[in-house]
Amino acid sequence: MSYFKHHVFFCCNQREAGDTCCNNQGASVLQAYAKERIAALGLKGKGKVRINKAGCLDRCDDGPVMVVYPEAVWYTFVDQQDVDEIINEHLVGGRVVDRLRI
């Protein structure tokens, strides 16, 4: 059994000026938002959900990106509404958000 029900990694990589990267598209801000939202919902901790920053996940052209384990589902997102949808549908409801899946 996994320590967390879901382990979510947000690519927060920062590349040199002009190079495509997730952090230039707000990944760090939205990762912090997701972490706060999970805590507010009481979903943080052992057996629940862990939200982490990650270095380069090598999918910057699809970015910003996150990956949800153990399912290994990759998502792109644009704003808080997208992150909320992933939290509500996938992390809470167990349903993959196909429109954001990459």
C-alpha positions as CSV (number, residue, x, y, z in Angstrom):
1,M,0.0,0.0,0.0
2,S,1.3,3.4,-0.9
3,Y,1.9,6.0,1.8
4,F,-0.2,8.5,0.0
5,K,-3.4,7.8,-1.9
6,H,-2.4,10.3,-4.5
7,H,1.1,11.9,-5.0
8,V,1.0,14.9,-7.3
9,F,4.1,16.5,-8.9
10,F,3.9,19.9,-10.5
11,C,6.8,20.7,-12.9
12,C,8.1,24.0,-11.5
13,N,11.3,24.0,-13.6
14,Q,12.7,27.4,-14.6
15,R,14.8,27.6,-17.8
16,E,16.9,30.4,-19.2
17,A,15.0,33.4,-20.5
18,G,13.2,32.6,-23.8
19,D,13.2,28.8,-23.3
20,T,9.8,27.2,-22.8
21,C,9.3,26.0,-19.3
22,C,6.4,25.3,-16.9
23,N,7.3,27.9,-14.4
24,N,7.0,30.7,-16.9
25,Q,3.4,29.7,-17.2
26,G,2.6,30.0,-13.5
27,A,3.3,26.5,-12.3
28,S,4.8,27.5,-9.0
29,V,1.9,29.7,-8.1
30,L,-0.6,27.1,-9.0
31,Q,1.3,24.4,-7.1
32,A,1.2,26.5,-4.0
33,Y,-2.6,27.0,-4.6
34,A,-3.1,23.3,-5.0
35,K,-1.2,22.6,-1.8
36,E,-3.3,25.1,0.2
37,R,-6.5,23.8,-1.3
38,I,-5.7,20.2,-0.4
39,A,-5.0,21.3,3.2
40,A,-8.2,23.3,3.3
41,L,-10.2,20.3,2.2
42,G,-8.6,18.1,4.9
43,L,-7.0,15.9,2.3
44,K,-3.3,16.4,3.3
45,G,-1.3,13.7,5.0
46,K,-0.7,10.0,5.3
47,G,-3.2,7.9,3.3
48,K,-4.4,11.1,1.5
49,V,-2.8,13.5,-0.9
50,R,0.7,15.0,-1.2
51,I,1.4,18.0,-3.5
52,N,5.0,18.4,-4.5
53,K,7.2,20.7,-6.6
54,A,9.3,18.9,-9.2
55,G,12.2,19.9,-11.3
56,C,12.0,19.3,-15.1
57,L,9.5,16.6,-16.0
58,D,10.6,16.9,-19.7
59,R,7.2,17.8,-21.0
60,C,7.5,21.6,-21.1
61,D,6.0,21.9,-24.6
62,D,2.8,20.5,-23.1
63,G,3.0,22.8,-20.0
64,P,2.5,23.7,-17.5
65,V,2.2,20.0,-16.4
66,M,1.5,17.9,-13.4
67,V,1.4,14.2,-13.0
68,V,-0.8,12.2,-10.5
69,Y,0.5,9.0,-9.1
70,P,-0.1,6.1,-8.6
71,E,-2.2,6.4,-11.8
72,A,0.5,8.2,-13.8
73,V,-2.0,10.5,-15.3
74,W,-0.5,13.6,-16.8
75,Y,-2.3,16.9,-16.9
76,T,-1.9,20.4,-18.3
77,F,-3.6,23.3,-16.7
78,V,-4.0,27.0,-17.2
79,D,-5.6,28.5,-14.1
80,Q,-7.1,27.8,-10.6
81,Q,-10.3,26.6,-12.2
82,D,-8.4,23.8,-14.0
83,V,-6.5,22.9,-10.8
84,D,-9.8,22.9,-8.9
85,E,-11.3,20.6,-11.5
86,I,-8.4,18.1,-11.2
87,I,-8.7,18.2,-7.4
88,N,-12.5,17.8,-7.3
89,E,-12.8,15.2,-10.1
90,H,-9.6,13.1,-9.9
91,L,-8.2,13.5,-6.4
92,V,-11.6,13.5,-4.6
93,G,-13.9,11.8,-7.1
94,G,-11.5,9.3,-8.7
95,R,-12.4,10.4,-12.2
96,V,-9.7,11.4,-14.7
97,V,-10.3,14.9,-16.3
98,D,-10.0,14.0,-19.9
99,R,-10.1,17.5,-21.3
100,L,-6.9,18.4,-19.3
101,R,-5.1,15.0,-19.8
102,I,-2.0,14.9,-22.0
